[in-house]
Each structure stands twice: as C-alpha cells, then as structure tokens.
Amino acid sequence: MKLESIPHNPPIFPMLTFDNGESPGEISKITIKVPPLPYHAKIYEAFTMFMDNENLRTIAVVNDQYRPIGALYRYEFLERVILGRLGYGFSLNSRKVVSEVMEKDIKTIDGRLNLEEAGSIVSTSDRLDPLHDLIVSVDGIYYGILPIQKLLYYLSKKTLDLAKEANPLTGLPGNWSIRREVEARLRQGEVFEVIYLDINDFKPYNDKHGFAMGDAVIQKLGEILKGLKRDFPDMWVGHIGGDDFVIICKGKAEEICQIIIREFERARLSFHKEEDIQKNYYESIDRQGNLKLFNLLTLSCVIIPSSNFSSFGELSSKASEVKLYAKKLAKETGKSAVARDRRAIPKG
C-alpha cells in the first residue's frame, strides 16, 4: 500500500491506495474515497467541503500518521458548529480547528473485511446512526468512508446471489462459489488446504434404498460439515453436487477429516438395515447391472495443500487423481480413507 496525494482546494490530502499485486478486501472495494481533514484544519475548510458536495455526510479527521481520530457529521456540524443556538456559530467557531469540534467516539472498520464480517459489526453495534457513514481504514491508515445503507445493499445482494447458487439439498455454496473462493485465496497468497470428500459406492446405495434415503444421507453429511464450523470458524464449506463436498481450511485438515468420518459413521447406523449392519455389507446392483456385495457407506477424503496447485483447474485435476487412491484404499479396507497429495509444484 502507499499514500497518494489528492489535491483539494487548497490543501493536499493523502489517501491510501493499493499497490499492484495487493488484494483489497470486499469492504475496500465499495468504499468511497473521500479525502480526510487533518486534525489542525480550520472550521471553514470543513464547511467548504460540505458546501461543495451536498451528498457528503461524513468527513474523517486524521492525525499526523493519517490514522482516523474523529469525524465531522454533516447535520450536527452545520447545526451545532456553523449555525449555533442563536445563529452565531460560524462567527464563534471560525478560528477553531476541527479537532475541537469533531466527534471522537467513531466506529472504524477494516477495509480488508468481507461483507459478512462488516455486516456482523454493524448489526451488533448499539451506537451506530444510519446517517453517519462508517470510517474505513486499512492497517490503521484512513482509506475512505462507507454509508451503512451501501454496505447493507451489497450484503443483501451477495446473500441473494449466493442463495441462487446454493445447492438446494444442503443450502451450501455451489460449484461457482467454490471456484471463486479458491481463486480469491490464491490471488491473496493465502496458505490453506482443500479437502475433497465424497461417499463411497453411493450410487448402488441410492439404487437399493431410493432417492429419498440417498438425499437424507447427503443432507446428514451437509449438517455434519456445517456443525464443524463451530469448532473451526476459519473453515469454509461448499457442495459441488450429489455426494461431493469441498472444505477449505487453514490447517488441521487431517483432524477435520477424522472428526467428519467419526460423525458420519455414527450417523450411518440409521442409513442401513440392522441385518446389513450385522453383516457389515449390503447387496445392490453395480454399474453393469450385476448383483454385488458392497461395504457399508464410507467416506473418501482427499487433502490438497495450496502449495501444490496454482489454479482451480490444477486443483480439480490433482484431487481427481488422489481420490482414485483414496477410494481404492476404502474399498480394500471397508473403512473411510484419508489421502494427502504430497506432490508440490516444481520450483524454478
């Protein structure tokens, strides 16, 4: 990031900009780049800014390090400082500097936040006025202002867009959302792990027990994944479709897989008939139409570290290859299997 001077009549006001290669957060992308006022600016400078822009409702006040220390809000400023109780406000306050009249109890939010994080801050704060714009900073440096109504609009729009893409069976983000999430983290240079998981021999199970039971199994697995987010708040979960799911996490992938397997195997007691559980297998028709014995439902979990791929396409290709090994292992042992890709991208 760097500070960029933006001319304003007559002073020069520094503004924060992102250097090439840096990835701003969702909040910074919708922030309005309004120049701030230094704490020693005169009252008439603030008055001029408000008069020059009738839509401007908030001016941030910054210190010598360009960190927000206060704000001037249009209606309170014009009524209290400029007009005053008897109409002599400007005459009485014209020699003052903005730090003497600014509102010090301000709410700042980080420009690197996503919409959901910022929305949570707004919804849980009991001292936000919808007529007072939010002050946005990045790494503590002033970045701009954001009207609350604008934040809520984009948050609602994102929620609706995600709802359109969500898998109807589990309500989890679908394939396009998964791709966007992976690519965004790659652009930001994050270190993370992707877990692909699916249910082994799900088609013969679906053929034997019917689509209603098959859907119940998928929904249960989706519930298990959603429930894990309480213990792993950084975990992101998506539903590719059918019995295929994706988890994005910042470490602890093996631990997450083992918890999922344990919870799924507890739940599968309700997926199979008691006689099948006692035999530890069930009979169904395979893809060639032949009657065959199948293991009780198990999972294949494939872990791909972000250091092992540079694009979403490469991730999908590696996951498909490793999944073949995991499924082979699960078939041989009759148990859920976890496989990690250890083929890092060649350097140089």
N, C-alpha and C positions, 0 to 999 in steps of 0.2 A: 504494500500500500504506500501511497505518497500523498503529501499535501499539495494541493493545486490552488493557485491564487485565482480568485474570481473577482473581476473588477465590480465595484459597487460605488455609486456616486456619493461622496468622493473616496471613501477608504477602500483598502484592499482586504478582502476576507478570504482566509484559507479554507479550502474544502478538501475533504478526504476522497481519494479516488483509488480504485483497484489497479494494480499493475497487471501487465499481460501475464496470463497464466494463473492468476489468482481467481478463486471461485467464490463470489459473494453468496450469501445465503438468500433464501426466498424473501426475507424482510427487506434487505438492502435493495432488492430488485424493484420493489414497489414504493420505496422511499422517495419523497420529494426533496430535491437538492436545493434547499433554501439557505442562503448564506446566514451565518450566525452574527451576533454582535459581540465584540469584546466587552468585558465587564466594565471597562472605563469609557465606553462610548457615551455620548451625550443623549439626553432625552429626545432632542429634536431629530437625531438620526433614526431612532426607533419610530418616532412619529412619521418621518418621511417614508420609511419602509412600509408602514401600514397604509399610508395615503396613496403610495404608488401602486399598491396591489390590494384591491378591495376584497380579494378572496383569501388573503393571507390572514390566518387566525393565530399563529404562534411563531414567535421568534426565540430561538435558543440564545442563551448568553453563555459565553465560554471564557475560561481563564487563559493564562499565557501559554499553557500547554494544549489549548484547544479542546479541553475537556468540558462538557456541559456542567454548569454550576447553577443554572437558573433558567427561567423562561419569562417572556412577556406574552400575555394573552390579550388579544385584540380588545375585547369588550371591557374587561377590567381595566386595561391600560388607558383606553380612551376615556372611560367614565371616571376613574379614580385619579389618574395622573394628569391627563390633559384637560378634562373638564373640571373636575373637582366639585366639592359640595356646593360652592357658591359661584362656580363658573370661572374661578381664577387659577385653576390647576396649572395651566401651562406657564403662567407668569411666576407662580410659586416654585415650580419644579424644573424650569427650563435649564437652570445651571447644574442640576443634579446629574449624576451618571446612572446608567441603567442598573448597576448592582445595588443601588439604594432603593429601587422600587420593584425589582424583579421578584417573581415568585420562586422561593428557594426549594419548596417541597415539590420536586418534579419527579416524574416517572420516566426513566430511560429504559430502552430495550436494546438488545444486541442485534445488529444488522445481520449477524450470521445465523440467527434463529430461523427455523422454518415456520410456516404459517400456524401450525397446530400449537407449537411451543409459545408463540407470541399470543395466540388466542387464549391459551390457558392462563397466561399472566393477566391479561385484560379481564377475563371472566372472574378471576379470584380476587381482584383488587377492589376494595370498597371506597377508594378515594379518587377514582378517575371520572372526569367530567367529559361527556361526549363532545363538548365544544372545545376542549383542549387537546390539541394534537400530541401524539407521542413523540418524544425526543429519541432519535435513533443514533447509536454510537457503534463503532467497530473498534474493538480492543481499547475501549475507553475514550476514543477520539470521536468528536462530533461528526456525524455523517449526513443528517438531514432530519426531516420531520415526517410523520405518518399519521394522517387523520384516522381515528378509530373506525369511522364508517368505511373507509377504504380497506382497512385490514379485514373487517368483518365481511365485506363484499368478496374479497379474494379468497378468504377462508371458506365461505359458503360455496363459491364457485368450484374450488378444489374438491370440497366434500361431495358435491353433486357429480363432478367429473369422475371421481374415484368410485362413486356408487354405480355409475353407468358401466364401469369396467370391472366391478367386483364380481367374483364368482357367485352365482345365485344360490348355490347349495350351502356355501360356508360364509359368504359375506366378506371373504378375504380378497385383497387386491389380486387382480388377474395378471395375465401374461405381459401386457403392455406396461403395467405398473411395475412389475418385477424388472423388466428391462430398463426402464427409466431409473429405478432405484440403484441398480448395479452400475449403470453408466455414470450416474451422478457421483457415486462414491469413487469410481475410478478417476473421474476428472478432478476430484478434490484431493486425490492422492491418499485416500484413507487406507489403512491396513485393516482388513476384515476377512471373514471366512464365509463361504456359501455352502449351505447344506441342502442337497437334493435328497428328497426321500419319497418313496412310493411303497405301495403294498404289494408284496409278492403273490403271484398267482391270483390276482384279483378277478380276472375275467372268468375263470371257472367257478369261483365263489359266486359271482354275480349270476352266472348261468344256472347254478344249482338253487340259490336261495331267492333270486328275483331282485329287481331293481330297487324295491323299497328297502330291503335289507342292505343292499350294496350302498345305497345313499346314506343309510344310518351309520354304516361303518366309516364312510368318508366324513360325515358330519362329526362323528365322535373324534376322529383324528384331528379335525379342524379345531374342535373345542380344547383338545389337549394342547395343541400348539398355542392357541390364544391364552390359555391359562398359564403357560410358561412365562409369558411376558411380565407377570407379576414379579417373578424371581430374577428375570433377565430383562430389565427395562430397555436395554440397548438393542434387543432382538427385534428384527423385522420379519414378518411372516407373509408369504404370498401363496396363492393356489393357482398353479399352472392350469389345472383342469383334470377331470377324472380323479385318479388316486395319486396324482403327482403334486408335491408341495415343495416350496423353497423357503429356507430360513437364511437370513443374513445376520451375522453376529460379529462382535469384536472379541473373538477368543472364546475359550471354553466350549468349543464345538463338540468335542468328544463327550463331555459331561452332559451337554444338552441332548445329544443323541441317546445316551444311556437312559436319561430320565424319560424321554419320549417312548423308548422301547418298553421300559418298565410299566409306564402308564397304559400303553396300548395293549400289552399282554394281560394286564389286569382286566381291561375292558373286553378283550376278545372272548372271555368266558360267556358273554351274552351274545356273541356273534355265531357260536356254533352249538349244535345239539349236544346234549350230555353224552350220548353214545359216541359221537365223534371226538369229544374231548377225552373220553376214556381210552379210545383207540389211538389218539394223537394224530389222526388224519381223517380226511373225508373223501368221498367219491364224487367225481364230476366228469364232465365231458371236456377233453382237451381241444386245441385248435384244429386238430384233424378229425374231430368227431368221434374219438375213441374214449371209452370209459377208462378212467385213470385214477390213481390214488394221489392225493395232494396233501401237503403239510398244512396244519392249521395256519391261519393268517399270520404272517410275519412282516417285518419292515426291512427295506434296504436303505441305508443312509450313506450318502457319498459326501465327503468334505473336500472342498476345493479352496485353498488359500488364495487371497487376492494376488499374491506374489507369483502365482502360477498361470495367470492369464492377463491379457491386455485389452480384451474386448468381450462383449457379451457373447458374440458368436464363438469365440475360442472357449469361453466358459462352458457353453452348452455342449460343445464337441467333447471336451475333456470329461464332463460329467457323464455323458452317454457311455464313454469308454470305461470309466471306473465303475459305473453302475452294473455293467455286464459282469465284472468280477464280483461285486457285492452280491448280486443275485445268484451267481454260481455258488458262492460260499453259503448263502442262506439255504439253497436247495440241498446242498450236501449235508449240512448240519441240522436242518429243520428248525433253525433259530434265526432271529433277526441278525443282520450283519451290518457292520460299520466299516467303510473303506475310505482312506485318505489318499488324495492324489499328491505324490511327492516329486512330481516332475516339474521343477521350477523352469521359468523362462530362461533360455540361454542368454548370458550377458555378453555385451560387446557386439 
